[in-house]
């Protein structure tokens, strides 16, 4: 059975960036899982992540155990992901990769996704290092410039958009048949809805607007990896 391991920075990134692909792959019989670089078991976001992964068919949460760049209480007593030695973080992730045996690893793009969050950038570096060490293809969730027509509404005032040139985005995945599950997974991150982060801003939109944003996912693959299920 093919296996897909997603590696994202924060709880909710997996649902927003690759929730449709995860649900689609799980329905096709793939073994799917998610590693989250920041936050830890026992924090308030663990049960939210657990529910999101249940909805997507991606098993139980897996954590690297680092702190969010801006939220020290995300991993009490632990170093921030941004302050951890890259080789140490790659080794931590490598343990999950060896255990899981993925045919493809999915993560943020090198720009850190639409917002360019530094934790996203660092997670990309960690995932890329682990993928290279294991000889596993890397798919990077991203946004082409053309997506800004719809996705730009999620940016804060004055916030720069980080998008790839169209020619580098070589995989577009139609996830509209899985949109209901993807949206349910996003909503499972209730604390992010409540504080008005991206899930909360999406919740304030009409179903039609949300569908335009969430119904397609884009990846930079370099042509490597298995066929999309």
C-alpha positions as CSV (number, residue, x, y, z in Angstrom):
1,X,0.0,0.0,0.0
2,X,1.4,3.5,-0.8
3,X,2.2,5.7,2.2
4,X,2.1,9.5,2.5
5,X,3.6,11.3,5.5
6,X,2.7,15.0,5.9
7,X,5.0,17.2,7.9
8,X,3.7,20.6,8.9
9,X,4.6,23.3,11.4
10,X,1.5,23.9,13.4
11,X,-1.8,22.1,14.2
12,X,-4.2,23.3,11.4
13,X,-1.5,23.6,8.7
14,X,-2.1,20.0,7.7
15,X,-5.8,20.6,7.2
16,X,-5.5,24.0,5.4
17,X,-2.6,23.0,3.1
18,X,-3.1,19.3,2.4
19,X,-6.4,18.2,4.0
20,X,-7.9,17.3,0.7
21,X,-5.0,15.3,-0.4
22,X,-4.8,13.5,2.9
23,X,-8.5,12.6,2.7
24,X,-8.3,11.6,-0.9
25,X,-5.3,9.4,-0.3
26,X,-6.9,7.7,2.7
27,X,-10.0,6.9,0.8
28,X,-7.9,5.3,-2.0
29,X,-6.4,3.0,0.6
30,X,-3.1,4.8,1.2
31,X,-1.5,4.7,4.7
32,X,-1.4,8.4,5.7
33,X,0.0,10.2,8.7
34,X,1.0,13.7,10.0
35,X,4.0,14.9,11.9
36,X,3.6,18.4,13.5
37,X,6.8,20.2,14.3
38,X,5.5,22.5,17.0
39,X,3.2,22.2,20.0
40,X,3.2,19.0,22.1
41,X,0.9,16.4,23.6
42,X,-0.9,17.8,26.6
43,X,-1.5,21.2,25.2
44,X,-4.9,22.5,24.3
45,X,-4.3,22.0,20.6
46,X,-3.5,18.3,20.8
47,X,-7.2,17.2,21.0
48,X,-8.1,19.6,18.1
49,X,-5.3,18.0,16.0
50,X,-6.4,14.5,17.0
51,X,-10.0,15.2,15.8
52,X,-8.8,16.8,12.5
53,X,-6.6,13.8,11.8
54,X,-9.5,11.4,12.6
55,X,-11.7,13.2,10.1
56,X,-9.0,13.0,7.4
57,X,-8.1,9.4,8.1
58,X,-4.5,10.2,9.1
59,X,-4.1,8.3,12.4
60,X,-2.9,9.7,15.7
61,X,-0.9,12.9,16.1
62,X,2.9,12.7,15.9
63,X,4.9,15.6,17.3
64,X,8.5,16.7,17.0
65,X,8.1,18.5,20.3
66,X,9.4,22.0,19.5
67,X,7.9,25.3,20.6
68,X,6.1,27.7,18.2
69,X,8.1,30.7,17.4
70,X,5.6,33.0,19.0
71,X,3.9,30.8,21.7
72,X,6.3,29.5,24.3
73,X,3.6,27.6,26.1
74,X,3.1,25.5,23.0
75,X,5.9,23.2,24.3
76,X,6.7,24.1,27.9
77,X,10.4,23.9,28.7
78,X,11.3,22.9,25.1
79,X,13.4,24.9,22.6
80,X,11.7,26.8,19.8
81,X,11.8,25.1,16.4
82,X,13.7,28.1,15.1
83,X,16.4,27.8,17.7
84,X,16.9,24.0,17.4
85,X,19.9,22.7,15.5
86,X,18.7,21.7,12.0
87,X,20.5,18.3,12.2
88,X,18.8,17.5,15.5
89,X,15.3,18.3,14.1
90,X,16.1,16.3,11.0
91,X,17.1,13.4,13.2
92,X,13.9,13.6,15.2
93,X,11.8,13.5,12.0
94,X,14.0,10.8,10.6
95,X,12.8,8.5,13.3
96,X,9.2,8.9,12.2
97,X,10.2,8.5,8.5
98,X,12.0,5.2,9.3
99,X,9.0,4.0,11.2
100,X,6.4,5.1,8.7
101,X,8.2,4.2,5.5
102,X,6.5,6.8,3.3
103,X,6.5,6.8,-0.5
104,X,6.2,10.6,-0.4
105,X,6.6,13.3,2.2
106,X,4.4,16.4,1.9
107,X,5.3,19.7,3.6
108,X,5.4,23.5,3.2
109,X,7.2,25.0,0.3
110,X,10.6,26.8,0.8
111,X,8.9,30.2,1.0
112,X,6.9,29.1,4.0
113,X,3.6,29.1,2.2
114,X,1.3,32.0,1.5
115,X,2.3,33.9,4.7
116,X,6.0,33.0,4.8
117,X,5.7,32.1,8.5
118,X,9.3,31.3,9.8
119,X,8.1,28.1,11.4
120,X,6.8,27.0,8.0
121,X,10.2,27.8,6.4
122,X,12.1,25.9,9.0
123,X,9.7,22.9,8.8
124,X,10.3,22.8,5.1
125,X,14.1,22.7,5.7
126,X,13.6,19.8,8.3
127,X,11.4,17.8,6.0
128,X,13.7,18.4,3.0
129,X,16.6,17.1,5.0
130,X,14.8,14.0,6.2
131,X,13.4,13.3,2.8
132,X,16.9,13.6,1.2
133,X,18.4,11.3,3.9
134,X,15.8,8.7,3.3
135,X,15.6,9.0,-0.5
136,X,11.9,9.9,-0.4
137,X,10.3,12.3,-2.9
138,X,9.2,15.6,-1.4
139,X,5.9,17.4,-2.4
140,X,5.7,21.0,-1.3
141,X,2.2,22.5,-0.7
142,X,2.2,25.9,-2.2
143,X,0.2,28.6,-4.0
144,X,0.8,29.9,-7.6
145,X,0.4,33.6,-8.2
146,X,-3.0,33.0,-9.9
147,X,-4.3,31.7,-6.5
148,X,-4.0,35.2,-5.0
149,X,-7.3,36.2,-6.7
150,X,-9.0,34.1,-4.1
151,X,-6.4,33.5,-1.3
152,X,-5.3,37.1,-1.0
153,X,-8.4,37.8,1.2
154,X,-6.8,35.7,4.0
155,X,-3.8,37.9,4.3
156,X,-3.6,40.6,6.9
157,X,-3.5,44.3,5.9
158,X,0.0,45.0,4.5
159,X,1.1,41.3,4.7
160,X,3.2,40.2,1.8
161,X,2.1,37.1,-0.2
162,X,4.6,34.3,-0.9
163,X,3.7,32.5,-4.1
164,X,5.6,30.4,-6.6
165,X,5.7,31.1,-10.4
166,X,3.1,29.2,-12.3
167,X,5.7,27.0,-14.1
168,X,7.0,25.6,-10.8
169,X,3.6,24.5,-9.6
170,X,3.4,21.1,-11.4
171,X,0.6,19.4,-9.5
172,X,-2.9,20.7,-9.0
173,X,-5.2,18.4,-7.1
174,X,-9.0,18.7,-7.3
175,X,-10.2,18.0,-3.8
176,X,-13.8,19.2,-4.2
177,X,-15.2,15.7,-3.5
178,X,-13.4,15.8,-0.2
179,X,-14.2,19.4,0.6
180,X,-16.7,18.7,3.3
181,X,-14.2,16.6,5.2
182,X,-11.4,19.1,4.7
183,X,-13.6,21.8,6.1
184,X,-14.6,19.7,9.0
185,X,-10.9,19.1,9.8
186,X,-10.2,22.8,9.6
187,X,-13.1,23.5,12.0
188,X,-11.7,20.9,14.4
189,X,-9.1,23.5,15.2
190,X,-11.6,25.4,17.3
191,X,-9.1,27.6,19.2
192,X,-7.9,29.0,15.8
193,X,-11.4,29.7,14.7
194,X,-12.1,31.5,18.0
195,X,-9.0,33.7,17.8
196,X,-9.7,34.7,14.2
197,X,-6.7,33.0,12.6
198,X,-7.1,31.5,9.1
199,X,-9.8,29.0,10.2
200,X,-11.8,31.8,11.7
201,X,-11.5,34.0,8.7
202,X,-12.6,31.1,6.5
203,X,-15.6,30.4,8.8
204,X,-16.8,34.0,8.2
205,X,-17.0,33.4,4.5
206,X,-19.9,32.0,2.5
207,X,-19.7,28.3,1.5
208,X,-19.2,29.4,-2.1
209,X,-16.2,31.6,-1.2
210,X,-14.7,28.8,1.0
211,X,-15.1,26.3,-1.8
212,X,-13.1,28.4,-4.2
213,X,-10.2,28.6,-1.7
214,X,-10.2,25.1,-0.4
215,X,-11.3,23.0,-3.4
216,X,-7.9,23.0,-5.1
217,X,-4.5,22.2,-3.6
218,X,-1.2,23.0,-5.4
219,X,2.1,21.2,-5.0
220,X,5.7,21.6,-6.3
221,X,6.9,18.0,-6.9
222,X,9.6,18.2,-9.4
223,X,7.8,15.3,-11.1
224,X,8.9,12.9,-8.4
225,X,6.8,10.6,-6.4
226,X,3.8,8.3,-6.9
227,X,0.7,9.0,-8.9
228,X,-2.0,11.0,-7.1
229,X,-4.7,8.6,-5.9
